[in-house]
Amino acid sequence: MDLFAQTQKYHQAGDFEQALAGYQALLADDLDNPQFSYLLALLFFEKGRRDEAAHWFTRVVTLAPEAAPAHYNLGIIFFEQGDYPKAAQAYEEAAKLCPEDADIFFNLALTRKKLGQFDKAFSCYQKVLALTPDAEDVLYNLGVLCKDLHHHADSIWFFEKVVKNNPDHTQALNNLGYLYHMEREVDKAIATYQKLITLDYNATMAGHMLAALTGQTTATAPEGYIRTVFDSFSEHYEESLVDKLGYTVPAQLRAMLTGKNSHRFPTTLDMGCGTGLSGEAFQDLTEKLIGLDLSPKMLEVAGKKGLYDSLHETDICSFLRENKASFDLILAADVFIYIGDLSEIFTLVKKRAAVGGLFLFSTELAAQDFCLKPMGRYGHAEYYIRGLAQESGFSVLKVTAASIRKEKEEWIAGNLYLLRA
């Protein structure tokens, strides 16, 4: 058996060392052989040695520019390494050589989306659909792409097509529940949430939203739901909230301290700190800044800003029960919209507030003590907050009406509160 045949046999049998030695010997005699270079690249690729695989695939496309599989595999490697411009270039070359290969266009679409080239990504997905009509993963990804672009009607169309072909496609149903809810197609949203509960997929979220749409009021949103929501939004949270929804609650809370700007707080607790928007607004007013949040991905973003002395992945009540420190300023910006019954929090905040310490927070409005509103957030009545303040030992220094954020281009009304222990 000649060396090439024997080396291929070693390769097919998974004998990496023998195959490697064989290909190296073959290349020593014929360095410019693109087939030997390709097989060596493939050997490294299969072993997970991506840098060495990329080196030899690059040599292949230099020697044989028409070698589409080498371009394609380079695209995979560059995509995995996060080098999306190079991945796109490699997939483009492969697509020119194999214009009927749906997989190439599918991966190119994923790459274009990573680069923020949504129109090009959409075109690639359309090409895949032309080659493989009704491809479920393509229809689903087009739905996600349209959702990311806030083209809700188009997104719903693609997800409904997925569900028509596969009624139990849980991810498509999950997105449809959200989109129906956002578009206020209440009956469809309710039916979709019920279906998700039946399928036991994201049932915690579905149950919470079902309660919101059917007029039930629970004591608090489930921790798992909150964590999942904010983990999923962490990368684009500030862009969505600040740029698109006009969110300025931290700055508005800062303005509540008018006349106190010369005062620095020794220790500040930022409850539900998220990505650190409140930390940015108050960092110059505090000597020590502590943040806590349920979402590890939000905390990761906050940590990169270097604002906080410490960050804690925990719920508010657990932190306040277990941490015995006292705080001079306690913040909760847009946090209580996920908690209905605030009685325990007020009691615990009072225990952790320094004498004369300030408690500064926002709420959305409600006509009763507290209620779960149709969009899944809680509102609180001013009389309810004043009653809790009195019961727990706070004096109300200031209450200010505020616009919290936009929803469907309309401002959500709320209140800002400044209490003193």
Long-range contacts (C-beta under 8 A, 24 or more apart in sequence): 7-39, 8-39, 11-39, 11-43, 16-43, 16-47, 19-43, 32-63, 33-63, 34-59, 34-60, 34-63, 34-64, 34-67, 37-63, 38-67, 38-69, 38-70, 41-70, 41-73, 42-73, 45-73, 45-77, 50-77, 50-80, 50-81, 53-77, 54-78, 61-93, 65-93, 66-97, 68-93, 68-94, 68-97, 68-98, 68-101, 68-104, 69-94, 71-97, 72-98, 72-103, 72-104, 72-107, 75-104, 75-107, 75-108, 75-111, 76-107, 79-107, 79-110, 79-111, 79-114, 84-111, 84-114, 84-115, 85-115, 87-111, 88-112, 88-115, 100-131, 102-127, 102-128, 102-131, 102-132, 102-135, 105-131, 106-137, 106-138, 109-141, 110-141, 113-145, 118-145, 118-148, 118-149, 121-145, 134-161, 134-165, 136-162, 136-165, 136-166, 136-169, 140-169, 140-171, 140-172, 143-172, 143-175, 144-175, 147-175, 147-179, 152-179, 152-182, 152-183, 153-183, 155-179, 156-180, 156-183, 168-199, 170-196, 170-199, 170-201, 170-202, 173-199, 173-201, 174-201, 174-202, 174-205, 177-206, 177-209, 181-209, 181-213, 181-375, 181-376, 184-408, 186-213, 186-374, 189-213, 190-214, 202-228, 204-228, 205-229, 208-376, 209-376, 211-372, 212-372, 212-373, 212-374, 212-375, 212-376, 213-374, 216-372, 217-340, 217-370, 217-371, 217-372, 218-340, 218-372, 219-340, 219-341, 220-338, 220-339, 220-340, 220-341, 220-378, 221-338, 221-339, 221-376, 221-378, 223-294, 223-315, 226-294, 226-295, 226-338, 227-294, 227-295, 227-296, 230-274, 230-293, 230-294, 230-295, 230-297, 230-298, 231-295, 231-296, 231-297, 231-298, 234-275, 234-295, 234-297, 234-298, 234-300, 234-301, 235-297, 235-301, 237-274, 237-275, 237-298, 237-301, 238-275, 238-277, 241-277, 241-405, 242-277, 244-406, 245-405, 245-406, 245-407, 246-403, 246-405, 246-406, 246-411, 247-277, 247-334, 247-404, 247-405, 249-333, 249-334, 249-362, 249-402, 249-404, 249-405, 249-416, 250-277, 250-278, 250-280, 250-281, 250-282, 250-333, 251-281, 252-362, 252-400, 252-402, 252-416, 253-278, 253-281, 253-331, 253-333, 253-360, 253-361, 253-362, 253-416, 254-281, 254-282, 254-285, 256-360, 256-398, 256-400, 256-416, 256-418, 257-285, 257-358, 257-360, 257-418, 261-285, 265-328, 265-329, 265-358, 266-328, 266-354, 267-325, 267-326, 267-327, 267-328, 267-329, 267-354, 268-327, 268-328, 268-329, 268-330, 268-331, 269-327, 269-329, 269-330, 269-331, 269-352, 270-308, 270-331, 270-333, 271-316, 271-319, 271-330, 271-331, 271-332, 271-335, 272-316, 272-332, 272-333, 272-334, 272-335, 272-338, 273-298, 273-299, 273-302, 273-308, 273-311, 274-298, 274-302, 275-301, 275-302, 275-305, 276-301, 276-302, 276-305, 276-307, 276-308, 277-333, 278-331, 278-333, 279-305, 279-307, 279-308, 280-305, 280-307, 282-329, 282-331, 283-307, 285-329, 286-328, 286-329, 290-327, 292-316, 292-319, 316-345, 316-348, 317-344, 317-345, 317-348, 320-345, 320-348, 320-349, 320-351, 320-352, 321-348, 323-352, 325-352, 326-352, 326-353, 326-354, 326-357, 327-352, 327-353, 327-354, 327-357, 328-354, 328-356, 328-357, 328-358, 329-357, 329-358, 329-360, 330-357, 330-358, 330-359, 330-360, 331-360, 331-361, 332-359, 332-360, 332-361, 332-362, 333-361, 333-362, 334-362, 334-404, 334-405, 335-361, 335-362, 336-361, 336-362, 336-363, 336-378, 336-380, 337-363, 337-364, 337-377, 337-378, 337-379, 338-377, 338-378, 339-378, 340-370, 340-371, 340-372, 340-378, 341-370, 342-370, 342-380, 342-384, 342-385, 342-388, 343-388, 343-391, 346-388, 346-389, 346-391, 346-392, 346-394, 347-392, 349-392, 350-392, 350-393, 350-394, 350-421, 353-421, 354-421, 355-421, 356-420, 356-421, 357-420, 357-421, 358-397, 358-418, 358-419, 358-420, 358-421, 359-394, 359-417, 359-418, 359-419, 359-420, 359-421, 360-416, 360-417, 360-418, 360-419, 361-416, 361-417, 362-402, 362-404, 362-414, 362-415, 362-416, 362-417, 363-414, 363-415, 363-417, 364-404, 364-412, 364-413, 364-414, 365-413, 365-414, 365-415, 375-407, 382-415, 385-415, 385-417, 389-417, 389-419, 393-421, 394-419, 394-420, 394-421, 395-419, 395-420
